[in-house]
Amino acid sequence: MSHRIDEPETGRNVVPSHGHGHHHGADGPVPLGNAARWVVVAILSLAAIAVAVGLAVLWPSSTGQHPIPMQFRSADGGPIRTETATVVAQTRADCQNPLIGQAVDQSVLEVEPVADGPCFATTIRLDSGADQGKVVLLQIPTNRAQSGDGPDQPAIDPRTADQPQPGQPTLHVDNTIRVGILPGVDGQPRYSFYDFARGPAIIVWALLFVLAIVVVAAWKGLRSIIGLVFAFLVLGIFTLPSILAGHSPVAVAVVSAALILFVVLYLAHGVSMRTSAALVGTLVSLVFAGLLSWLAIRTMHIAGLSGDQSMSLQLYQGTISMTGLLLAGFIIGALGVLNDVTITQASATFELAAAGEPSRMATFRAAMRVGRDHIASTVYTLVFAYAGSALPLLLLFSVAAQPFDSLVTTDQVVIELARAFVGGIAIAMSVPLTTAVAAALVTIKPRRA
């Protein structure tokens, strides 16, 4: 009579053999596996306690009030107020209509079309707010509006003369937009273009994204979507308010990243030793990534003040360390790619062991062959993702008529290079680390001669 024993890692049933079979395998299935499990449980327990303590210490105060930054402040000092509107008509006209920005009845608004006029006279209908139902005339100047015959007038390219000036929107009939409200000198509000209303389009694309993930990955895909929502909640409820409250951006980023990893990995992939191996590998690799980021920032003398947002934040709240914020961005930015690599390596290691690798060392070597291919492809993904986000900057630099060695060492370019370098090194370190942890946790089935 034989007894069936369940392997927790593979979910397969194993029937122990009886008789005179000979077993091969130098490392033995039981002692190392049990010890490694206890070590992993201890490491993750300590990490969870550290995250809980970090949350308690760094939790932002609910009483903190922050002034509104200048670029998000209206003329009266409060937040910018916006309403929704729809474009109902558009024609070419002069740029001197006295009704621009005023909410009036449709019967009052008169626009005289002018062929090749220097402005687009755009009529919008307010769909919300106190003036709902009224119309507003917006003026969109074209490049032709700044042309002239004077010696100081810039030459206008005839191919772009009838296009809106840089920074001006390109509007069409039936576009839904948001308009900002400004107080007028006569006490009546004035309306101006603020942004496009993208809510419906975003909802449609979000539903398509969720549908594609759930259809292909089923319940595991749905759990990953829930984990993604949790990650954004952590960033919005804890990470950003805590940094604004004056806490160390690096400490906040480390606690946030660890909390996200604990919940997201176990939620998406289930509670198992396979997931625990990936979590240990990710946490340790994330610590290495943080140290590497700090070293890269110090050795490359990165100030983090080259971007417009960084300058605005420094002027708004000078107590925030730009270097610390840059380092925190490196740490959080490394989350996704490290998670991808470590969970793949852990899964490959456990599957190879279940397929019959004779020893832990053989399993480690086979999984590393998979890992090398993963490193090669992920490094390309990482570098090209950063290059794509910096494409406008690269285009500007390509026509700057500066030596290459001068352009490549500017603060803006070095930040992207440092992210790619640190991410690539962290990936290369995470693969053997996660594979070793997973190989120590797998159960090696002894072979019968």
Buried (B, 14 or more C-beta within 10 A) or exposed (E): EEEEEEBEBBEEEBEEEEEEEEEEBEBEBEEBBEEBBEBBEEBBEEBEEEBEEBBEEBBBEEEEEEEEEEEEEBEEEEEBBBBBBBBBBBBBBBBEBEBBBBBBEEEEBEBEEBEEBBBBBBBBBBBEBEBEEBBBBBBBBBBBBEBEEEEEEEEBEEEEBBBBBEEBBEBEEEBBBBBBBBEEEEEEBBBEBBEEBEEEEEEEEEEEEBEEBBEEBEEBBBBBBBBBEBBEEBBEEBBBBBBBBEBBBBBBBBBBBBBBBBBBBBBBBEEBBBBBBBBBBBBBBBBBBBEBBBEBBEEBEBBBEBBEEBEBBBEBBEEBBBBBBBBBBBBBBBBEBBBBBBBBBBBBBBBBBBEEBBBBEBBBBBBBEBBEEBBEEBBEEBBEBBEEEBEEBBEEBEEEEEEEEEBEEBBBBBBBBBBBBBBBBBBBBBBBBBBBBBBBBBBBBBEEE
